[in-house]
């Protein structure tokens, strides 16, 4: 890859003025060879392998920062879904494995490790059920472990039994972390059409079709895109899309440079570059403000979904032109607690749960870091998951729910999570009951487009 001096100077300006960064370098590690009937032995195998492969990840990332002047905000690890690794484990065994993963992450110095996961879109194994049962305790007692459960896919439909259980798991996780505003739920994602190479937490895991060890890069630049759109006064929306594509191209070029250099230094395969616009609580690093720069008075107003669709598509086109290895969830995230513009709109009552759901039909993932009243019934949470899964299944895209029923708090209160997770106003949820629907269980069949072959 050849980088011109003009590109270097432009990148420096984007880093210094517009919050451009590599949001995460995520090392994916296969743990399939760590399996053992004895969870104690399996835990030791897992700890040893992660230390061996990821021990130099943090130092290598810091070296790249020093050499190139490009901020790398997080280093993380994704692993094979643990329900596929631990043979015959029960709840206590999976909690033990979570402790081992937390210790491994601490030893190698990453902020999160993702893959305490199960894929149950069509049904459960004994290990899947045990892992899901262990999630609340595992997330309440660990600091760095992230969990995800895939409950639906376009090919399989929606496992409504899993959807019902996950509503209960989210409620219990919130209860066990009530002293931290339900923080455990911020480390738990329920997916439809989960991808194997997502570098972002809390939903990252290392798919079984992935290499033994791989480096995936998550690049983000909402501030860069916002500045470019704000400078384009008087341009029509077709011209705005072209501007965003160019910015996406530049962001992707920078990310691929970092990814390939880290892969080379670690002697590990380069996987994919995820060019999602992932906001942070920092001022100016907001996806909502990009939409507002297009002319939406406040995110959540009419037109927000169309503006987000333009943004998501243009970012993907720019990234795909810049790299042959764009993957993950590329596009735009809309996590409420991590985006100052989203927080502002939610506090003002402009951004509702219904409008967020509509916007998820065109963004990268789904309902993300949404705080709701702690008294919300588990069946209502399950119904929210079902709605979001339906959007993903019917549209053949990844959707997800990362929702926090904040114990002891109600509409108008604020939940505080800290760091990159930020804070979120508690927003209202419909009081109407979906209990009978959720209690029916079974599997919503795959849509006709799932029969492609």
N, C-alpha and C positions, 0 to 999 in steps of 0.2 A: 504494500500500500504506500503510495507516494502522497505526502502532505505538503502543500505549498506554504510559503511564508505568510501569504495573506490569510490562509485558513487558520494558521497558528495564531496570528494576531487577533483574528475574529473570535476564535475559541477563548483566548485569554480574556477578551472583553466580556464574553458571555459568562464566564466563570466569575469574574470580579463584580459585575454589575447586575447579573440576571439570574443568579442562583443555579447555574448549570453545574451538574455533578453526576458522577456515577453513583446511583443510589445504593446499589448492592453488587458485590461480587459473591456469587453463590456457588459453592462447590457441591456438585451432586455426587453421591457415593452409593454404590450398590452394596447392600448388606446381605445379599442372598446367601453368600458363603459363610455368614456368621450364625446361621440357624443351628439350633441345638435343642433337644428335648428338655434339657435342664436350663431354666431361665437364668440361673446364676452363671452358667458357662456361656450362654448366649450373650448376656450382658457384658461379660469380660471380653468376649470376641468383638463385640460392637465397639466398646471403648478403645480397644487396642487398634482396630482398623481406622477409626476416625482420627485417633492421635497420629497414626503413621501417615495417613494421606493428607490431613489438613493441618498438620503441625506448623507448617511454614506459610499458611495462607495469609495470616495477618501481617507478618513481616514483609511478605512479597507485595501485598497491596500498599503498604506504607512506602516501600521502595519505589513503586510506580508513582505514587503521589509526589515524592521528592524529585524524581527524575523528570516528570512531565508537568508537574504543577496542576494536575487534575484532581480535585477532591473525590475521594472514595469514602462515602458516608458509612457504609456497613459492610462487614464480611459475614457470610452466613453459610449454613450447610443444609442441604436437602438430602434425604435418605430414602431408600426403598420403603414403601408403606409397611409399617412395622407389623401389621396383622399378617403380612405375607412372609415375615421373617421368623417370628416366634412360634414355634411348633407346639401346639397343644397348651398354650398359656391360658391361665385363668386371670381374673381381675387383678389379684395381688401380684401375679407375675408381670403383667403389663405395667402396673404402677412401678415395680422395681426397674423395668426397662426404661421407663420415663426418667427415673432418678439417674440411671446410667447415661442416658442421652444428655441430661442437664449437666452432669459432671464432665462429659466429653466436650460439650460446648464451652464450659468454663475453662477447661484445660487448654484448649486451642485458641481461646480468646474471641469467639464469634458471639454476636449479640442474640442470634436466634438459630435454632435448629428445627427444621420442618420435616414432617414425615411420620408423626405419631398418628397414622392415618389408616383408613379402611375404604375399600371400594365396594359398595354394596348396592349398586344401581339395579341389580337383578335379584339379589338375595344375600343371605348371610352365611358365612362359615362359623364354626364354633369360635375361632380366633377373632373374627370380626365382632361378634357379640361381646366377647370378653374385653376387647380393646375399647369398644364404645362405652361399655359399663365403667371402664377405668378412667375415662376422659376427665370427669369433674375432679376426682382426687388428684390425678396426674397433673392437671393444669394449676390446681390450687397450691401444690407443694413444690412446683418447679418454677424457675425464673425464665428460662430460655426456650423451653419446649413449646412448639406450636403443633396444633392438631387440625386435621381436616377429614371430612367424610363425604364421599361422592355418593349421592342418593339417587341420581338420575342421569340418563344419557339419551340422545336421540335414537340410538339403536335399541335401547332396552326399555325406555319409558321411565316412569317415576315409581320408585319403591316407596309407597305410602306408609308401609310399616316402619321403614327407616326414618321417614319424615316425622312421623309421630314421636318416635323415640328421641330424635334430635331436639325437638321442642322441649322434652323433659330434661335432656342432658344440658341444654343451655340454661334452663332454670336452675338446675342443681349446681352447675358451675358458677353461676352468679351468686348463689347462696353461700357457697364455700369461699368465695372471695368478696363477700359483702363489705369487709373492712377496707377494700380497695375499689369501691364502686363497681364491683363485678368484673374486675380486670381480666380474670381468667377467660371470659367470653371474647375478649379482644384477641386472644390467641387461638380462636376456634372458628373454622370456616366450614359451612355446609355448601357443597358444590353440586352443580349439574354440568356434565361434560368437562370434568377436570382435565387439565393438560399435564403431560409428563415432564415438561421442561420449564415450569414457571419458577423464576428466581425470586419472586416476591413473597413475603410472609403476610399472613400466617398460613397461606395455602400451598406452599412449595412442598413437593415430594419428588423423588427420583424414580421415574417410571421404569418398569421392568424391561422396556425395549431400549433403554439408554445404555451408554458405555459403562465400563467399570467405574470410571471416575471422569468427571467433566466439569468445565467451568462455564457457567451461564452468567450473563451480565444484564443487570437492570439499569437502564439509563433514563434519566428524567430531566425535563427542562421546562416546566410550566412557565417559569419567569421569562425564559427566552421567547417562548411563543407569545405570551401576553405582550411583551415589549414590541414584538414585530407586528402584532395585530393592532396595538394602540397607535403605532406609527403609520398605519395604513388608512387614515381617515379619508373618506370619499371613495374608497375602493368598493366595488361590488363584491358579492359573496363568492363568485367564481374566482375573482382575483385574490380574495382572502384565502381560499383553499390552496391556490398556487403558492402563496407566501408561506403558509403552514407546511406544505410539502417540502419547500426548500429548507426550512428550519429543521424539519424532521430528518432530512438527508444529512445535514451538518451534525446534528446530535448523534445520529447513528454512526457516522464516520469516526467521531471521537470515541464512542463506546467500543467499536470494533478494534480500534487501535489498542485500547486498554485491555480488552479481553484477550486478544491474540498475544500481547506481550506477557500478560500474567500466565497464560497457558504455556508459553514458551519457557518462562522461568521456572514454572512448577513441573514441567514435562508432563502436562495433562492435556487431554483433548479440549479444544475450544468447541463449545456447544452452540448456544444461540445468544442472540442479542434481543432483549425485550425492550422496545422503545416506548413503553407506556409512559404517559405523563402522570407521574405519581406525586401529588402535592405533599407539602409538609406544613406544620403550623407557622413556619417562618413567613414574615410579611413579604408579599410579592411572589410567593411560590404557590400559586393558587390556580386550579383549573377553573373554578367559578369565575375568577376575574378575567380569564380568557373569553368566556362567553359574554361577560358584561362588556368587554372591550369591543365585541362584535356589535353591540347595540342592545343587548338585553339589560333592562334597567336593574334587575336583581335576579340572580339565578333562581329558578323556580317559576318565574313568570312565563306566560305563553311565549313560545318560540325557543325555550331552553332545550327541548329535546332535539329540535332541528339543528340548532347551533352545535350541540354536542355531537350529533351525527356527522356534521361537516368536519369537526375537529378530529374525531376518531378516525374517519376514513382518510383524511389528508395525512395524518401522522403515519398511518400504515403504508400509504403509497410512498411517502418520502423515505421511510425506513426500508421498504422492500427494494427501492431503487438503489439505495446505498450499500446494501449487504444481501448476500445470498442466504444468510443464516438468521434472518429475523424470525423469532418464534415467541414462545411464552404466551402472554396475554396482550400483546402489543396494541396500544391505542390510548385510552385515557381512563384513569381511575377517578371515582367520585366519593372518597371516604369523608364522611361528614366531619368527624373529629379532627382530621388532619389537614383541613383546608379552611383558611380564615374566611374566605368568601362563602363557603357552605355553612360555616358556623354562624356567620352574620345573618344569612338568609333564614336559617332555621330559627334563630332567636327572634327574628322579626315575624315569624309565622308565614313567611312566603314559601318556604320549601317544606312541603308536606311529605309524608311517607308515600302517598299515592303518586305524587309528582316524581319522587325519587324512583319509584318502581317503573314509571313510564320511561324515565331517562335510562334505566338499566337495559332497556331493549336495544339501545344503540351504543352503549359504552363497553369498556373492556370486560367488566366483571358484573357487579350487581350491587345490592344493598350492603354498604360497607361502613363499618364503625358507626352504626346508628344506635343511639341511646333511646330507650323507651321506658315507660313506667315499670317499676319493679313488680307491681301487682298484675302485670299482663299475664293471662293464663298461658300455660304451656301449649294448649291446643291452638291458641291464636298465633303463637310464634310458629308452630308447625304449619299453619295455614299460610303464613307469610312466606315460609320456605317453599311450600308447594306452589304458590303463585310465581315465585322467582324461578323455580325449577321449570315450570311450564313455559316461561319465556325462553329459557335456554333450550329446552327440548324441541319446541316448535320451530324456533329460529336457527337451530343447529349451531349454537354458540355457547361459550362458557358463561354461566351465571353463578352467583354465589350469594350467600347471606352471612354476614358477620354482624350480629345484632346483640346488644347488651341490655337486658332488662335490669336496670340499676336498682339494687335493693334499697328500699326506704326512700326512694326519690320519685317525684311525679313531674308532670308537665310544667315546664318553666324552670325547674332545677337544672344544675349543670353537673355532669360527671367528669371527674378529673382522672386522666390516665397517665399523664406525664410523658416527657420525651417526644419522640416522633409520633406517638399515639395521640397526643394532644388532649383536648377536652371537647365535650359534646353537650349541647342543650338536649334535655329530654323532650322528645316530641310525642304528640298524641297518637294513639292507635285506636282503631274502631272498637267500640264496646260490644258490637254484635258478635254473637257466638258462632264458631265454626266447629264446635265439638263433635256434633253428629257426623259431619263430613269426615273429619280426621279419624274418628273412631271406626269408620268403615274399613280402613286399612286396605290391604291388597296392593295391586300394582296398576297404575294408569298405563294402558298399553302405549307402545311406541307409535308415533305418528307415521303416516304413510311414507314421508320422506326418509324415515329410518330404514326403509327396505331397499335403498340404493345399493347396487352391487355391480 
